[in-house]
Amino acid sequence: MVDMDQAGISTRLDAQQRLLRAIARTQSDHTRQLREQGELLRQQDERLDQVQAGTGRVEVGVQAVLSLLGAAGSGADPGPSES
């Protein structure tokens, strides 16, 4: 009877050890995936900053064009022409 109890405990212990190893592998995989996702997020953030900076430059350019068009439409001298 003691041998059966010990065999049962041994079997459960082996199963628990396999589960712990599986959990450790899974945790390691998830940690790696999170690091990769974090790096991708940082790269996307940098790209977004570049796009936002470009959008600001375009907005300044559009305002300059609108200003020149407004000056030309009012008959005011828009300044020297670069022809």
N, CA, C and O atoms as CSV, one atom per row, in Angstrom:
chain,resi,resn,atom,element,x,y,z
A,1,MET,N,N,0.808,-1.195,0.000
A,1,MET,CA,C,0.000,0.000,0.000
A,1,MET,C,C,0.852,1.259,0.000
A,1,MET,O,O,0.539,2.231,-0.687
A,2,VAL,N,N,1.917,1.236,0.766
A,2,VAL,CA,C,2.822,2.381,0.787
A,2,VAL,C,C,3.477,2.549,-0.581
A,2,VAL,O,O,3.685,3.670,-1.046
A,3,ASP,N,N,3.796,1.434,-1.215
A,3,ASP,CA,C,4.398,1.515,-2.551
A,3,ASP,C,C,3.441,2.147,-3.548
A,3,ASP,O,O,3.869,2.924,-4.402
A,4,MET,N,N,2.129,1.826,-3.457
A,4,MET,CA,C,1.143,2.408,-4.369
A,4,MET,C,C,1.002,3.901,-4.114
A,4,MET,O,O,0.904,4.684,-5.059
A,5,ASP,N,N,0.992,4.304,-2.843
A,5,ASP,CA,C,0.907,5.725,-2.512
A,5,ASP,C,C,2.132,6.463,-3.043
A,5,ASP,O,O,2.024,7.547,-3.617
A,6,GLN,N,N,3.295,5.855,-2.840
A,6,GLN,CA,C,4.533,6.477,-3.306
A,6,GLN,C,C,4.555,6.541,-4.832
A,6,GLN,O,O,5.020,7.530,-5.397
A,7,ALA,N,N,4.065,5.514,-5.499
A,7,ALA,CA,C,4.015,5.523,-6.958
A,7,ALA,C,C,3.057,6.599,-7.450
A,7,ALA,O,O,3.341,7.277,-8.437
A,8,GLY,N,N,1.936,6.760,-6.775
A,8,GLY,CA,C,0.974,7.800,-7.153
A,8,GLY,C,C,1.560,9.198,-6.967
A,8,GLY,O,O,1.411,10.072,-7.822
A,9,ILE,N,N,2.224,9.385,-5.842
A,9,ILE,CA,C,2.864,10.677,-5.583
A,9,ILE,C,C,3.949,10.948,-6.616
A,9,ILE,O,O,4.071,12.066,-7.117
A,10,SER,N,N,4.732,9.933,-6.933
A,10,SER,CA,C,5.797,10.072,-7.926
A,10,SER,C,C,5.214,10.432,-9.294
A,10,SER,O,O,5.754,11.281,-10.003
A,11,THR,N,N,4.118,9.782,-9.653
A,11,THR,CA,C,3.467,10.066,-10.939
A,11,THR,C,C,2.965,11.504,-10.980
A,11,THR,O,O,3.157,12.202,-11.975
A,12,ARG,N,N,2.328,11.944,-9.908
A,12,ARG,CA,C,1.824,13.323,-9.859
A,12,ARG,C,C,2.967,14.327,-9.874
A,12,ARG,O,O,2.871,15.375,-10.513
A,13,LEU,N,N,4.042,14.009,-9.174
A,13,LEU,CA,C,5.200,14.907,-9.150
A,13,LEU,C,C,5.813,15.034,-10.540
A,13,LEU,O,O,6.174,16.132,-10.965
A,14,ASP,N,N,5.928,13.916,-11.246
A,14,ASP,CA,C,6.451,13.950,-12.613
A,14,ASP,C,C,5.559,14.803,-13.515
A,14,ASP,O,O,6.054,15.589,-14.323
A,15,ALA,N,N,4.266,14.646,-13.374
A,15,ALA,CA,C,3.327,15.429,-14.191
A,15,ALA,C,C,3.454,16.915,-13.867
A,15,ALA,O,O,3.432,17.753,-14.768
A,16,GLN,N,N,3.585,17.237,-12.596
A,16,GLN,CA,C,3.728,18.640,-12.203
A,16,GLN,C,C,5.038,19.235,-12.723
A,16,GLN,O,O,5.078,20.393,-13.138
A,17,GLN,N,N,6.093,18.448,-12.700
A,17,GLN,CA,C,7.372,18.927,-13.224
A,17,GLN,C,C,7.282,19.181,-14.730
A,17,GLN,O,O,7.847,20.154,-15.229
A,18,ARG,N,N,6.575,18.309,-15.453
A,18,ARG,CA,C,6.386,18.538,-16.895
A,18,ARG,C,C,5.582,19.811,-17.134
A,18,ARG,O,O,5.883,20.588,-18.041
A,19,LEU,N,N,4.571,20.011,-16.324
A,19,LEU,CA,C,3.762,21.225,-16.448
A,19,LEU,C,C,4.594,22.478,-16.170
A,19,LEU,O,O,4.482,23.479,-16.877
A,20,LEU,N,N,5.416,22.409,-15.148
A,20,LEU,CA,C,6.272,23.561,-14.826
A,20,LEU,C,C,7.249,23.869,-15.967
A,20,LEU,O,O,7.492,25.034,-16.283
A,21,ARG,N,N,7.802,22.830,-16.576
A,21,ARG,CA,C,8.712,23.046,-17.711
A,21,ARG,C,C,7.954,23.648,-18.893
A,21,ARG,O,O,8.469,24.526,-19.584
A,22,ALA,N,N,6.737,23.176,-19.121
A,22,ALA,CA,C,5.918,23.710,-20.215
A,22,ALA,C,C,5.567,25.174,-19.949
A,22,ALA,O,O,5.594,26.000,-20.862
A,23,ILE,N,N,5.242,25.487,-18.713
A,23,ILE,CA,C,4.935,26.873,-18.359
A,23,ILE,C,C,6.173,27.755,-18.548
A,23,ILE,O,O,6.066,28.873,-19.053
A,24,ALA,N,N,7.326,27.264,-18.150
A,24,ALA,CA,C,8.566,28.038,-18.308
A,24,ALA,C,C,8.847,28.309,-19.781
A,24,ALA,O,O,9.237,29.419,-20.144
A,25,ARG,N,N,8.651,27.295,-20.638
A,25,ARG,CA,C,8.860,27.493,-22.088
A,25,ARG,C,C,7.873,28.512,-22.638
A,25,ARG,O,O,8.235,29.386,-23.425
A,26,THR,N,N,6.619,28.387,-22.212
A,26,THR,CA,C,5.582,29.310,-22.679
A,26,THR,C,C,5.895,30.735,-22.230
A,26,THR,O,O,5.764,31.678,-23.010
A,27,GLN,N,N,6.303,30.889,-20.989
A,27,GLN,CA,C,6.633,32.213,-20.469
A,27,GLN,C,C,7.815,32.798,-21.238
A,27,GLN,O,O,7.824,33.987,-21.557
A,28,SER,N,N,8.792,31.978,-21.529
A,28,SER,CA,C,9.951,32.433,-22.296
A,28,SER,C,C,9.539,32.878,-23.699
A,28,SER,O,O,9.991,33.913,-24.188
A,29,ASP,N,N,8.684,32.095,-24.336
A,29,ASP,CA,C,8.184,32.461,-25.669
A,29,ASP,C,C,7.409,33.771,-25.623
A,29,ASP,O,O,7.576,34.628,-26.491
A,30,HIS,N,N,6.574,33.923,-24.623
A,30,HIS,CA,C,5.773,35.140,-24.505
A,30,HIS,C,C,6.657,36.358,-24.234
A,30,HIS,O,O,6.404,37.439,-24.765
A,31,THR,N,N,7.680,36.186,-23.420
A,31,THR,CA,C,8.608,37.281,-23.148
A,31,THR,C,C,9.312,37.708,-24.424
A,31,THR,O,O,9.458,38.902,-24.684
A,32,ARG,N,N,9.748,36.741,-25.222
A,32,ARG,CA,C,10.393,37.048,-26.502
A,32,ARG,C,C,9.433,37.796,-27.424
A,32,ARG,O,O,9.806,38.784,-28.058
A,33,GLN,N,N,8.201,37.317,-27.491
A,33,GLN,CA,C,7.206,37.969,-28.348
A,33,GLN,C,C,6.915,39.388,-27.885
A,33,GLN,O,O,6.763,40.290,-28.709
A,34,LEU,N,N,6.835,39.595,-26.582
A,34,LEU,CA,C,6.591,40.944,-26.062
A,34,LEU,C,C,7.753,41.880,-26.402
A,34,LEU,O,O,7.537,43.045,-26.735
A,35,ARG,N,N,8.973,41.376,-26.318
A,35,ARG,CA,C,10.132,42.206,-26.679
A,35,ARG,C,C,10.083,42.588,-28.153
A,35,ARG,O,O,10.342,43.735,-28.516
A,36,GLU,N,N,9.747,41.612,-28.999
A,36,GLU,CA,C,9.643,41.899,-30.434
A,36,GLU,C,C,8.545,42.916,-30.713
A,36,GLU,O,O,8.732,43.831,-31.514
A,37,GLN,N,N,7.402,42.760,-30.055
A,37,GLN,CA,C,6.297,43.700,-30.240
A,37,GLN,C,C,6.674,45.086,-29.734
A,37,GLN,O,O,6.315,46.091,-30.346
A,38,GLY,N,N,7.390,45.142,-28.626
A,38,GLY,CA,C,7.855,46.433,-28.102
A,38,GLY,C,C,8.771,47.130,-29.088
A,38,GLY,O,O,8.668,48.341,-29.282
A,39,GLU,N,N,9.667,46.380,-29.713
A,39,GLU,CA,C,10.580,46.963,-30.701
A,39,GLU,C,C,9.800,47.453,-31.917
A,39,GLU,O,O,10.072,48.542,-32.423
A,40,LEU,N,N,8.844,46.675,-32.389
A,40,LEU,CA,C,8.022,47.111,-33.515
A,40,LEU,C,C,7.243,48.379,-33.160
A,40,LEU,O,O,7.104,49.277,-33.990
A,41,LEU,N,N,6.744,48.449,-31.949
A,41,LEU,CA,C,6.009,49.636,-31.512
A,41,LEU,C,C,6.923,50.859,-31.497
A,41,LEU,O,O,6.515,51.942,-31.916
A,42,ARG,N,N,8.153,50.694,-31.019
A,42,ARG,CA,C,9.104,51.817,-31.027
A,42,ARG,C,C,9.398,52.282,-32.446
A,42,ARG,O,O,9.481,53.483,-32.702
A,43,GLN,N,N,9.554,51.337,-33.369
A,43,GLN,CA,C,9.805,51.699,-34.760
A,43,GLN,C,C,8.615,52.449,-35.354
A,43,GLN,O,O,8.797,53.430,-36.075
A,44,GLN,N,N,7.410,51.994,-35.058
A,44,GLN,CA,C,6.217,52.665,-35.569
A,44,GLN,C,C,6.079,54.058,-34.969
A,44,GLN,O,O,5.633,54.984,-35.646
A,45,ASP,N,N,6.451,54.208,-33.724
A,45,ASP,CA,C,6.396,55.515,-33.076
A,45,ASP,C,C,7.355,56.490,-33.757
A,45,ASP,O,O,7.017,57.655,-33.967
A,46,GLU,N,N,8.551,56.013,-34.098
A,46,GLU,CA,C,9.517,56.854,-34.808
A,46,GLU,C,C,8.975,57.254,-36.176
A,46,GLU,O,O,9.110,58.407,-36.586
A,47,ARG,N,N,8.367,56.312,-36.877
A,47,ARG,CA,C,7.798,56.608,-38.191
A,47,ARG,C,C,6.662,57.615,-38.078
A,47,ARG,O,O,6.539,58.510,-38.913
A,48,LEU,N,N,5.839,57.473,-37.055
A,48,LEU,CA,C,4.745,58.412,-36.844
A,48,LEU,C,C,5.286,59.814,-36.579
A,48,LEU,O,O,4.741,60.795,-37.085
A,49,ASP,N,N,6.347,59.914,-35.796
A,49,ASP,CA,C,6.967,61.219,-35.556
A,49,ASP,C,C,7.429,61.846,-36.866
A,49,ASP,O,O,7.258,63.047,-37.074
A,50,GLN,N,N,8.017,61.037,-37.756
A,50,GLN,CA,C,8.468,61.543,-39.052
A,50,GLN,C,C,7.292,62.017,-39.898
A,50,GLN,O,O,7.367,63.062,-40.544
A,51,VAL,N,N,6.215,61.254,-39.892
A,51,VAL,CA,C,5.022,61.637,-40.662
A,51,VAL,C,C,4.436,62.929,-40.109
A,51,VAL,O,O,4.042,63.809,-40.875
A,52,GLN,N,N,4.377,63.050,-38.799
A,52,GLN,CA,C,3.831,64.260,-38.192
A,52,GLN,C,C,4.693,65.474,-38.529
A,52,GLN,O,O,4.168,66.557,-38.787
A,53,ALA,N,N,6.005,65.300,-38.527
A,53,ALA,CA,C,6.892,66.406,-38.882
A,53,ALA,C,C,6.673,66.804,-40.342
A,53,ALA,O,O,6.641,67.991,-40.666
A,54,GLY,N,N,6.527,65.828,-41.206
A,54,GLY,CA,C,6.275,66.102,-42.621
A,54,GLY,C,C,4.942,66.798,-42.829
A,54,GLY,O,O,4.824,67.684,-43.675
A,55,THR,N,N,3.943,66.401,-42.063
A,55,THR,CA,C,2.625,67.026,-42.167
A,55,THR,C,C,2.709,68.492,-41.754
A,55,THR,O,O,2.067,69.347,-42.364
A,56,GLY,N,N,3.480,68.780,-40.741
A,56,GLY,CA,C,3.659,70.172,-40.308
A,56,GLY,C,C,4.295,71.010,-41.400
A,56,GLY,O,O,3.894,72.153,-41.621
A,57,ARG,N,N,5.287,70.452,-42.086
A,57,ARG,CA,C,5.946,71.197,-43.177
A,57,ARG,C,C,4.977,71.432,-44.328
A,57,ARG,O,O,4.980,72.501,-44.938
A,58,VAL,N,N,4.149,70.432,-44.624
A,58,VAL,CA,C,3.161,70.586,-45.697
A,58,VAL,C,C,2.163,71.682,-45.320
A,58,VAL,O,O,1.793,72.503,-46.159
A,59,GLU,N,N,1.737,71.693,-44.086
A,59,GLU,CA,C,0.774,72.708,-43.640
A,59,GLU,C,C,1.360,74.110,-43.776
A,59,GLU,O,O,0.668,75.034,-44.203
A,60,VAL,N,N,2.617,74.268,-43.418
A,60,VAL,CA,C,3.283,75.577,-43.575
A,60,VAL,C,C,3.328,75.949,-45.049
A,60,VAL,O,O,3.080,77.102,-45.401
A,61,GLY,N,N,3.636,75.002,-45.905
A,61,GLY,CA,C,3.685,75.263,-47.346
A,61,GLY,C,C,2.323,75.638,-47.901
A,61,GLY,O,O,2.217,76.550,-48.722
A,62,VAL,N,N,1.293,74.952,-47.467
A,62,VAL,CA,C,-0.058,75.263,-47.937
A,62,VAL,C,C,-0.447,76.678,-47.495
A,62,VAL,O,O,-1.027,77.436,-48.273
A,63,GLN,N,N,-0.132,77.025,-46.263
A,63,GLN,CA,C,-0.447,78.373,-45.778
A,63,GLN,C,C,0.299,79.427,-46.585
A,63,GLN,O,O,-0.256,80.489,-46.868
A,64,ALA,N,N,1.543,79.155,-46.960
A,64,ALA,CA,C,2.312,80.104,-47.775
A,64,ALA,C,C,1.680,80.261,-49.148
A,64,ALA,O,O,1.571,81.376,-49.657
A,65,VAL,N,N,1.262,79.157,-49.752
A,65,VAL,CA,C,0.618,79.219,-51.069
A,65,VAL,C,C,-0.694,79.990,-50.967
A,65,VAL,O,O,-0.978,80.845,-51.806
A,66,LEU,N,N,-1.489,79.697,-49.954
A,66,LEU,CA,C,-2.757,80.407,-49.774
A,66,LEU,C,C,-2.526,81.897,-49.564
A,66,LEU,O,O,-3.288,82.726,-50.060
A,67,SER,N,N,-1.491,82.225,-48.840
A,67,SER,CA,C,-1.154,83.629,-48.611
A,67,SER,C,C,-0.798,84.305,-49.928
A,67,SER,O,O,-1.235,85.425,-50.196
A,68,LEU,N,N,-0.006,83.626,-50.747
A,68,LEU,CA,C,0.369,84.190,-52.052
A,68,LEU,C,C,-0.846,84.306,-52.965
A,68,LEU,O,O,-0.986,85.297,-53.681
A,69,LEU,N,N,-1.707,83.325,-52.949
A,69,LEU,CA,C,-2.918,83.380,-53.771
A,69,LEU,C,C,-3.835,84.507,-53.312
A,69,LEU,O,O,-4.443,85.199,-54.129
A,70,GLY,N,N,-3.928,84.680,-52.006
A,70,GLY,CA,C,-4.747,85.771,-51.472
A,70,GLY,C,C,-4.197,87.126,-51.867
A,70,GLY,O,O,-4.949,88.041,-52.203
A,71,ALA,N,N,-2.866,87.248,-51.824
A,71,ALA,CA,C,-2.230,88.517,-52.202
A,71,ALA,C,C,-2.408,88.763,-53.692
A,71,ALA,O,O,-2.612,89.906,-54.101
A,72,ALA,N,N,-2.336,87.730,-54.505
A,72,ALA,CA,C,-2.493,87.890,-55.952
A,72,ALA,C,C,-3.932,88.223,-56.292
A,72,ALA,O,O,-4.183,88.998,-57.215
A,73,GLY,N,N,-4.876,87.655,-55.569
A,73,GLY,CA,C,-6.288,87.903,-55.820
A,73,GLY,C,C,-6.714,89.305,-55.407
A,73,GLY,O,O,-7.677,89.845,-55.950
A,74,SER,N,N,-6.006,89.896,-54.453
A,74,SER,CA,C,-6.379,91.230,-53.980
A,74,SER,C,C,-5.701,92.323,-54.781
A,74,SER,O,O,-5.965,93.507,-54.571
A,75,GLY,N,N,-4.843,91.938,-55.682
A,75,GLY,CA,C,-4.140,92.926,-56.503
A,75,GLY,C,C,-2.870,93.415,-55.838
A,75,GLY,O,O,-2.167,94.248,-56.411
A,76,ALA,N,N,-2.558,92.935,-54.671
A,76,ALA,CA,C,-1.328,93.347,-54.011
A,76,ALA,C,C,-0.154,92.668,-54.667
A,76,ALA,O,O,-0.295,91.603,-55.269
A,77,ASP,N,N,1.009,93.284,-54.552
A,77,ASP,CA,C,2.220,92.715,-55.143
A,77,ASP,C,C,2.697,91.559,-54.263
A,77,ASP,O,O,3.065,91.786,-53.110
A,78,PRO,N,N,2.701,90.306,-54.783
A,78,PRO,CA,C,3.095,89.154,-53.972
A,78,PRO,C,C,4.601,89.065,-53.781
A,78,PRO,O,O,5.076,88.176,-53.074
A,79,GLY,N,N,5.352,89.951,-54.385
A,79,GLY,CA,C,6.799,89.890,-54.249
A,79,GLY,C,C,7.421,89.484,-55.560
A,79,GLY,O,O,6.720,89.273,-56.550
A,80,PRO,N,N,8.729,89.373,-55.572
A,80,PRO,CA,C,9.413,89.026,-56.825
A,80,PRO,C,C,9.047,87.635,-57.301
A,80,PRO,O,O,8.875,86.710,-56.507
A,81,SER,N,N,8.933,87.510,-58.600
A,81,SER,CA,C,8.602,86.230,-59.215
A,81,SER,C,C,9.885,85.534,-59.597
A,81,SER,O,O,10.823,86.170,-60.079
A,82,GLU,N,N,9.933,84.224,-59.384
A,82,GLU,CA,C,11.124,83.447,-59.731
A,82,GLU,C,C,10.862,82.730,-61.046
A,82,GLU,O,O,10.690,81.512,-61.063
A,83,SER,N,N,10.830,83.472,-62.146
A,83,SER,CA,C,10.579,82.864,-63.458
A,83,SER,C,C,11.847,82.516,-64.147
A,83,SER,O,O,11.821,81.995,-65.262
